[in-house]
Amino acid sequence: MVLGVAGVGKTTFGQLLAERLEVRFIDLPAYVKLHKLYNGYDERAQAYIVDFRKISARLGRELRGGKAVVASIHPFKPRGVYVKSAIVLRLRPDKLIKVLEARGYPRWKIAENVSAELIDEPFAEAVKKFGEGKVIQLDVTDVDFKALAERVAEAFKAGAERELSQTIDWIKVLESLGLLDWVLEYLSRHGGGENLF
């Protein structure tokens, strides 16, 4: 599994990693749309309303006995499939704001994603779903995805993928760069700051 909030590079990295590992790549949002595994579309959230039991069952049938890299915002387990690792991509919040603005996301949705990134929500959710021993965090801020995919693929082939995991503390990093107040102000102005502390 390749996980993380919107805008961190799950699809790009996931495709590159799948190529290096010579396995199938599945981008979950595209898979959900292709197989119509949604119950509707939430206009305000700009997202499909999905039933993860249906997705888990269908993907589980498809992947059983095979190998794949699956990119998803939400951590979930395809039914009957062993998940070897959950790689959580992390992007420094100030950079994430810029990426999501460039994609045209509404400010409230940017704030929602940046808040989640700032308080380690993607990591915490992955640990809850898969257990700490399977979760690998990678800081992808200003990283070359091709080189990173190569490094991660080599680590998987050597059985050393856990050694790649990084400890990430965005509050400390932003503070050291003098950017914490700017990010918190952005969140409080656009609706993502009220749940931080």
C-alpha positions, 0 to 999 in steps of 0.5 A: 500500500502507498498511502498519504493525503491528497497531493503527496505523490502517491500515484507517481511514486506508486507507478514507479515503485510498481515498475521497479518491482515488476508488479501491477499498479492500482490507483484506488480512485481510478479503480473505484471510478472504472468499476463504479464502486461508489454510491454517489458523488459528494459535490461539496467534498468533491469526492466519491462516496465509496463502500470499502467493503465492496472495494475490499471484496473486489480488489481481494478477488483480483489480487489473490495470489498476485502482487501489486502496489496499491495507492490510496488516501484511505488505509484498507485491506483488500479481503484475503490479501496479505499486505506486506507494507504500508508506505506513508508518503509525507510532504512538508505542509507548506509545500503541500499547500502550494501543490494543492493550490496549483491543482485548484483545490478549494481552500477549505479542502487544502486546509483539511488535507494540510491539517491531517498532514501536520498532525500525522493523521495518515501515519496514525491511521496506517498504524491503526489499520496495519500495525506499527511493524508494517508502516514505513514513513517517507519524507518526499519533500523535494525528493526525486521520485525515480531515485526514491522508487529505485531505493525502496525497490532495492530495499524490498528486494533485500528485505530491508524496507523497514530501515527506510522509515523516517521519524517525521515531526512537521511542527518541529521542522516548520518551527525551525524554518520559521514557517509554523506561524504561516501554516497555522494562520493559513489553516485558521483562516481557511477552516483547518486549524480548529482541530489541531490542538 
